[in-house]
């Protein structure tokens, strides 16, 4: 059975490279390309792929927010990113991704991951850190790892703070209003018992989020 794949990355060279790589893999058909989270959601609806190969750091709503919308529509998502920190891996699986690979992965690993994700398996790439891979072994990819006390939204906002984003940037990435982000920041400061967003970001980085 042929796996119909949508490729989403904001770097043309990466998209071209993936097109060449996947075009040489038996049983895989690239049906389209996107360069943003918004494009990913739109194209997934239009093209109805079996699987989306998705970058994380893109303009607009970003890869994780797009992943949640796409998974809700029925397609599976394989994250392919330069980000290798445990926090981002947890966040990716939390929003419904089925696989997480580094962009340093080779042709054989990417091809195998596509087939595995299509078959309903969870995949974590071999290039990721032991700390990140241990999250899968401990069953934490569906939760919030080092921050079980936070809600899903609070965790996503904290991840943005750890990456140095302001409220407007976090709001755009999560597709919510800046007021919602501001309220969520206040909530998570109370939950974490820290005095400021700077302190929250520092605590998050100490525990591997946004590294």
C-alpha positions, 0 to 999 in steps of 0.5 A: 500500500502506498503512503501518501505524504504531505511535506511541511517545512519553511525552508525550500532546500529542506523541502526539496531534499525531502522530495528527492529522498522520499521520491526514491522510497518505495511505497511512498508518494509525496502529494504536496508541500507546505511552508507554514502551519496554516498551509499544513492545515489547509493542505491536509484538508484539501489533499487528505494525506495519510501522513504529514512530515512536519517541522516545528519552528515555522512562522504563524501558528507553528508546527505543533498547533498545526499538528493538533488540528491535522490529527483531529482531522484524521491524518498522522503526523511525523515531526522532523525537526532540529529541536532535540530537547525533551520538552519539545518532544513531550509537547509534540506527542501531547498534541498528537504526533506519532513520531519525532525525528531529528533532521540529521536522520538518514534516508533509511530511518526516515523511510522506516519511520514513515512506514511505522507511523502509518502502521500506528506505531510511535517513533522516536529517532535514534539521534535524540538524546537519551533523556528525550528517548527515556520519556517514551520508555517511561510513557511520558510522551502523552503527558507533560513530563517534568510539569504534571501539575500544569494543564496542557495550555499552561505547559504550552505557554511555559514552553514558549516562555522557555524559548524566550517568546513574548505573549504575542508570539506565543499567542500566534503559535498557539492560535489564541489571543494575547489576553489568553496567554497573559491569563495563562502566564498568571495561572502557571506562575501560581502553579509553579510558585514562582514570582515572574515569567523570567523565573518560570522560564528559568525553572523550565530550562533547568528541567529541560524544556526549550533547551 
